[in-house]
């Protein structure tokens, strides 16, 4: 209403229509339909358009998650764009909900970082804008949507983190977690029906218990058994719970557990990390641009930054495995110091198909709460 009143006042005074507003509207419309930097005229023009917007809304990006804190800081230093980071501890499901609930609002998230199952379902719902970053051809076909509505960025392996000062012998496999000495000590990072990291934990447990990418039920049954034994606790593991000793054993991504080992070493926490040999599961997280992004140029520039050599090496610094690591290793542009610090895993990972992920997500939604009741 205030905007209509202001326009009426200008018209009454004989002033010309606000040409700047019209130009801004056209620029936003152009940015919102851009499918590559070339649609802006090149990277320099994309940077100019993004800096003119001057703002980027992000959600669910904890600063201590895979080095997001440094990524955000570096982006703001490099470009004249202020990042508004909301609800860092939100889940993938919360991100999707925010996109839907805030459609048309200035505070809607511009970009999304999602567990792969949520990225695929969001694309199916038509929530994301297609955009091909300059590094598009270097992203393996298996790690991106053919229509460029989402593409994987960084990932890692499900691991078991353990406070060696509170646990006499740290577990190294899913089978170990059932031992009575771990009563009241085992936690997940979130609810697997909403959180990509917890989803990965249940998938890994399924593989450890004669399940498969097409059958996550053994993983659900495992956590049901773990709950009945008293070992599994309904506390979401976070940096705070790890530091305080509230979740002395945490099933989480290896890059998060490895980061905790660094983060809390000076605070007396001896955090050990192992990738369970009986349930080896790797997963990438996906990036996507909100189709209704209030800052569409800044959203696309953020994508370009994340998939640049600088952005990919910052993931490495946070112990995450960037999707462009094979290409960067071949080109000699991956930081060898960071590569050497990655938790070691034998063999190459395999990944579930979209159909298998959809089935696993549906099974969890239907049976998780009942299994833990």
C-alpha positions as CSV (number, residue, x, y, z in Angstrom):
1,X,0.0,0.0,0.0
2,X,2.8,2.4,0.8
3,X,4.3,1.9,-2.7
4,X,1.0,2.7,-4.3
5,X,0.6,5.8,-2.3
6,X,4.1,7.0,-3.2
7,X,3.4,6.5,-6.9
8,X,0.1,8.4,-6.6
9,X,1.9,11.3,-5.0
10,X,4.5,11.5,-7.7
11,X,1.9,11.4,-10.4
12,X,-0.2,14.1,-8.7
13,X,2.9,16.4,-8.7
14,X,3.4,15.9,-12.4
15,X,6.5,13.8,-12.0
16,X,7.5,11.2,-14.6
17,X,7.1,7.4,-13.7
18,X,10.0,5.9,-11.8
19,X,12.2,4.8,-14.7
20,X,14.7,3.3,-12.3
21,X,12.1,1.0,-10.9
22,X,11.1,-0.1,-14.4
23,X,14.8,-0.7,-15.4
24,X,15.3,-2.7,-12.2
25,X,12.3,-4.8,-12.9
26,X,13.5,-5.6,-16.4
27,X,17.0,-6.4,-15.0
28,X,15.5,-8.8,-12.5
29,X,13.3,-10.5,-15.1
30,X,16.3,-11.0,-17.3
31,X,18.4,-12.4,-14.4
32,X,15.5,-14.7,-13.3
33,X,15.5,-16.4,-16.7
34,X,19.3,-16.5,-17.2
35,X,20.5,-20.1,-17.7
36,X,24.2,-19.2,-17.8
37,X,26.6,-16.3,-17.4
38,X,26.5,-15.8,-21.1
39,X,22.9,-14.7,-20.8
40,X,24.2,-11.7,-18.9
41,X,26.9,-11.1,-21.5
42,X,29.7,-12.9,-19.5
43,X,31.0,-13.1,-15.9
44,X,31.8,-9.4,-15.6
45,X,28.2,-8.5,-16.4
46,X,26.9,-11.1,-14.1
47,X,29.0,-9.7,-11.3
48,X,27.8,-6.2,-12.1
49,X,24.2,-7.3,-12.0
50,X,24.6,-9.2,-8.7
51,X,26.4,-6.3,-7.0
52,X,23.6,-4.0,-8.1
53,X,21.2,-6.3,-6.2
54,X,23.7,-6.2,-3.3
55,X,22.1,-9.0,-1.3
56,X,21.9,-12.8,-1.1
57,X,19.5,-14.7,1.1
58,X,20.7,-18.1,2.3
59,X,19.3,-20.6,4.7
60,X,20.5,-23.8,6.5
61,X,24.2,-23.0,6.2
62,X,26.0,-23.5,9.5
63,X,29.4,-21.7,9.5
64,X,31.1,-24.9,10.9
65,X,29.6,-27.1,8.2
66,X,32.1,-28.0,5.5
67,X,33.7,-24.6,5.9
68,X,30.6,-22.6,5.0
69,X,31.7,-19.8,7.4
70,X,34.8,-19.1,5.3
71,X,32.9,-19.5,2.0
72,X,30.4,-16.9,3.1
73,X,33.1,-14.5,4.3
74,X,35.2,-14.8,1.2
75,X,32.2,-14.3,-1.1
76,X,31.3,-11.1,0.7
77,X,34.9,-9.9,0.6
78,X,35.2,-10.6,-3.1
79,X,31.9,-9.0,-4.2
80,X,29.8,-6.1,-2.9
81,X,27.1,-8.4,-1.8
82,X,25.7,-8.8,1.8
83,X,24.8,-12.4,2.7
84,X,21.7,-12.7,4.9
85,X,22.1,-16.1,6.6
86,X,18.9,-17.3,8.2
87,X,18.3,-20.3,10.4
88,X,21.7,-22.0,10.0
89,X,20.6,-25.2,11.7
90,X,17.5,-25.7,9.4
91,X,17.0,-29.1,7.7
92,X,16.6,-29.7,3.9
93,X,12.9,-30.1,4.5
94,X,12.8,-26.7,6.2
95,X,14.5,-25.2,3.1
96,X,11.9,-26.6,0.8
97,X,9.1,-25.3,3.1
98,X,10.7,-21.8,3.2
99,X,10.7,-21.7,-0.6
100,X,7.0,-22.5,-0.8
101,X,5.9,-20.3,2.1
102,X,7.8,-17.2,1.1
103,X,7.1,-17.2,-2.6
104,X,7.1,-13.6,-3.8
105,X,8.7,-12.3,-0.7
106,X,11.9,-10.4,-0.5
107,X,13.1,-12.6,2.4
108,X,12.7,-15.8,0.5
109,X,15.9,-17.9,0.1
110,X,17.7,-17.3,-3.1
111,X,19.7,-20.5,-3.1
112,X,19.4,-23.9,-1.5
113,X,21.9,-26.5,-0.2
114,X,20.0,-29.8,0.0
115,X,20.3,-33.5,0.6
116,X,20.1,-35.2,-2.8
117,X,16.6,-36.8,-2.2
118,X,15.2,-33.3,-1.4
119,X,16.9,-31.7,-4.4
120,X,15.3,-34.2,-6.7
121,X,11.9,-33.9,-5.1
122,X,12.1,-30.1,-5.2
123,X,13.0,-30.2,-8.9
124,X,10.0,-32.4,-9.6
125,X,7.8,-29.8,-7.9
126,X,9.1,-27.1,-10.2
127,X,10.8,-25.1,-7.4
128,X,14.2,-24.5,-9.0
129,X,15.5,-22.4,-11.9
130,X,17.8,-24.1,-14.4
131,X,21.3,-22.6,-14.5
132,X,24.5,-24.0,-15.9
133,X,27.7,-22.8,-14.1
134,X,30.8,-22.2,-16.2
135,X,32.2,-25.5,-14.8
136,X,29.1,-27.4,-15.9
137,X,30.9,-29.7,-18.3
138,X,33.3,-30.8,-15.6
139,X,30.6,-32.0,-13.3
140,X,30.0,-35.7,-13.9
141,X,26.7,-36.5,-15.6
142,X,25.8,-38.7,-12.6
143,X,26.1,-35.8,-10.3
144,X,23.8,-33.3,-11.9
145,X,20.3,-32.9,-13.2
146,X,20.2,-33.0,-17.0
147,X,18.0,-29.9,-17.0
148,X,20.4,-28.1,-14.6
149,X,17.9,-27.6,-11.9
150,X,20.3,-29.0,-9.3
151,X,23.8,-30.3,-9.3
152,X,26.0,-31.9,-6.6
153,X,28.7,-29.8,-5.1
154,X,30.5,-31.4,-2.1
155,X,30.1,-34.6,-0.1
156,X,31.6,-37.2,2.2
157,X,31.1,-40.5,3.9
158,X,28.9,-41.5,6.8
159,X,31.3,-41.8,9.8
160,X,31.3,-42.5,13.5
161,X,32.6,-39.7,15.7
162,X,33.6,-40.5,19.3
163,X,34.8,-38.6,22.3
164,X,37.8,-40.8,23.3
165,X,38.0,-39.1,26.7
166,X,34.5,-40.3,27.6
167,X,34.4,-43.6,25.7
168,X,37.0,-46.2,26.7
169,X,37.0,-47.9,23.3
170,X,35.4,-46.1,20.4
171,X,33.1,-48.0,18.0
172,X,34.3,-48.5,14.5
173,X,31.4,-50.3,12.9
174,X,27.6,-50.2,13.1
175,X,27.7,-53.7,14.7
176,X,29.8,-52.2,17.5
177,X,27.1,-49.6,18.3
178,X,24.9,-52.3,19.7
179,X,27.3,-53.1,22.5
180,X,26.0,-52.5,26.0
181,X,28.8,-50.1,27.0
182,X,27.4,-47.5,24.6
183,X,24.0,-47.2,26.3
184,X,22.7,-43.7,26.1
185,X,25.6,-42.5,24.0
186,X,24.7,-42.8,20.3
187,X,23.2,-39.9,18.3
188,X,22.3,-38.9,14.8
189,X,22.6,-35.4,13.3
190,X,18.8,-34.8,12.9
191,X,15.7,-36.7,11.9
192,X,16.2,-38.8,8.7
193,X,12.8,-37.8,7.3
194,X,14.0,-34.1,7.3
195,X,17.8,-34.1,7.4
196,X,20.2,-35.3,4.7
197,X,22.9,-36.2,7.1
198,X,20.6,-38.4,9.3
199,X,19.1,-39.9,6.1
200,X,22.7,-40.9,5.1
201,X,23.2,-42.5,8.5
202,X,20.2,-44.7,8.1
203,X,21.1,-45.6,4.6
204,X,24.6,-46.6,5.8
205,X,23.1,-48.7,8.6
206,X,21.0,-50.5,6.0
207,X,24.0,-51.4,3.9
208,X,25.7,-52.7,7.1
209,X,22.7,-55.0,7.8
210,X,22.1,-56.8,4.5
211,X,20.1,-53.9,3.0
212,X,20.7,-52.1,-0.3
213,X,20.2,-48.9,-2.1
214,X,16.8,-50.3,-3.0
215,X,16.0,-51.5,0.6
216,X,16.5,-49.1,3.5
217,X,14.3,-51.0,5.8
218,X,17.2,-52.9,7.5
219,X,18.6,-49.5,8.5
220,X,15.3,-48.4,10.1
221,X,15.2,-51.8,11.9
222,X,18.7,-51.3,13.1
223,X,17.9,-47.9,14.7
224,X,14.8,-49.4,16.2
225,X,16.9,-52.1,17.8
226,X,19.4,-49.5,18.9
227,X,16.6,-47.4,20.5
228,X,15.2,-50.5,22.3
229,X,18.6,-51.3,23.7
230,X,18.9,-47.8,25.2
231,X,22.0,-47.0,23.1
232,X,20.3,-44.5,20.7
233,X,19.3,-41.2,22.3
234,X,16.8,-38.8,20.8
235,X,19.2,-35.8,20.9
236,X,20.3,-34.2,17.7
237,X,24.1,-34.1,17.6
238,X,25.5,-30.5,17.0
239,X,28.8,-28.8,17.7
240,X,27.4,-27.7,21.1
241,X,26.4,-31.2,22.1
242,X,29.7,-32.6,21.0
243,X,31.7,-30.0,22.9
244,X,29.6,-30.6,26.1
245,X,29.8,-34.4,25.9
246,X,26.0,-34.8,25.5
247,X,26.4,-36.8,22.3
248,X,29.7,-38.7,22.9
249,X,29.1,-40.9,19.8
250,X,27.7,-39.2,16.7
251,X,26.9,-40.8,13.3
252,X,27.5,-38.0,10.9
253,X,29.4,-37.0,7.7
254,X,33.1,-37.5,7.9
255,X,33.9,-33.8,7.1
256,X,31.8,-32.7,10.1
257,X,33.3,-35.2,12.5
258,X,36.8,-34.3,11.2
259,X,36.0,-30.7,11.7
260,X,35.0,-31.3,15.3
261,X,38.3,-32.9,16.0
262,X,40.0,-29.7,14.9
263,X,37.5,-27.3,16.4
264,X,37.5,-28.8,20.0
265,X,41.0,-30.1,20.3
266,X,42.1,-27.1,22.3
267,X,39.0,-27.4,24.5
268,X,40.0,-30.9,25.8
269,X,37.9,-33.0,23.4
270,X,39.7,-36.0,21.9
271,X,37.3,-36.6,19.0
272,X,38.1,-39.7,16.9
273,X,36.7,-40.4,13.5
274,X,36.2,-43.7,11.7
275,X,34.3,-44.7,8.6
276,X,32.5,-47.9,9.4
277,X,33.7,-50.8,7.2
278,X,30.3,-52.6,7.4
279,X,28.3,-49.6,6.1
280,X,30.3,-47.5,3.6
281,X,28.0,-44.9,2.2
282,X,28.9,-41.6,0.5
283,X,26.6,-38.8,-0.6
284,X,26.9,-35.4,-2.1
285,X,24.9,-32.3,-1.2
286,X,23.2,-30.4,-4.0
287,X,22.9,-26.8,-4.9
288,X,19.9,-25.2,-6.5
289,X,18.6,-21.7,-7.4
290,X,15.1,-20.8,-6.2
291,X,12.9,-20.2,-9.2
292,X,11.4,-17.3,-7.4
293,X,14.7,-15.9,-6.0
294,X,14.3,-12.2,-4.9
295,X,18.0,-11.7,-5.9
296,X,18.3,-13.8,-9.0
297,X,21.7,-12.4,-10.3
298,X,23.3,-12.8,-6.9
299,X,22.0,-16.3,-6.6
300,X,23.6,-17.3,-9.9
301,X,26.9,-15.6,-8.9
302,X,26.9,-17.6,-5.7
303,X,26.7,-20.8,-7.8
304,X,29.6,-19.7,-9.9
305,X,31.7,-19.0,-6.8
306,X,30.9,-22.3,-5.3
307,X,32.0,-24.2,-8.4
308,X,35.1,-22.1,-9.0
309,X,38.5,-23.5,-8.1
310,X,38.6,-21.2,-5.1
311,X,35.2,-22.4,-3.9
312,X,36.0,-26.0,-4.4
313,X,39.3,-25.7,-2.6
314,X,37.5,-24.1,0.3
315,X,35.3,-27.2,0.5
316,X,38.4,-29.3,0.7
317,X,39.7,-27.1,3.5
318,X,36.6,-28.1,5.4
319,X,37.3,-31.8,4.9
320,X,34.6,-32.2,2.3
321,X,35.2,-33.8,-1.1
322,X,34.2,-31.3,-3.9
323,X,32.5,-32.7,-7.0
324,X,35.2,-31.2,-9.2
325,X,38.0,-32.9,-7.3
326,X,38.8,-35.4,-10.0
327,X,39.0,-32.7,-12.7
328,X,41.0,-30.4,-10.4
329,X,43.4,-33.3,-9.5
330,X,44.0,-33.9,-13.1
331,X,44.6,-30.2,-13.8
332,X,46.8,-29.9,-10.7
333,X,44.6,-27.2,-9.1
334,X,43.4,-29.1,-6.1
335,X,45.2,-28.0,-2.9
336,X,47.3,-31.1,-2.1
337,X,47.6,-30.1,1.6
338,X,43.9,-30.3,2.1
339,X,43.6,-33.5,0.0
340,X,46.1,-35.2,2.2
341,X,44.0,-34.5,5.3
342,X,40.8,-36.1,4.0
343,X,39.7,-39.2,6.0
344,X,40.9,-42.3,4.2
345,X,38.5,-44.7,2.6
346,X,39.1,-47.8,0.5
347,X,37.5,-48.2,-2.9
348,X,35.3,-45.9,-5.0
349,X,31.8,-44.9,-3.8
350,X,28.6,-45.9,-5.6
351,X,25.4,-44.0,-5.4
352,X,21.7,-44.8,-5.4
353,X,19.5,-44.0,-8.3
354,X,16.8,-41.4,-8.2
355,X,14.2,-44.1,-8.0
356,X,16.0,-45.8,-5.1
357,X,16.3,-42.5,-3.3
358,X,12.6,-41.7,-3.7
359,X,11.7,-45.2,-2.4
360,X,14.0,-44.8,0.6
361,X,12.5,-41.4,1.4
362,X,9.0,-42.7,1.2
363,X,9.8,-45.7,3.4
364,X,11.4,-43.4,6.1
365,X,8.4,-41.1,6.1
366,X,6.1,-44.1,6.6
367,X,8.1,-46.2,9.1
368,X,10.7,-44.2,11.0
369,X,8.6,-42.8,13.8
370,X,6.9,-46.2,14.4
371,X,10.2,-48.0,14.5
372,X,11.5,-45.7,17.2
373,X,8.3,-45.5,19.3
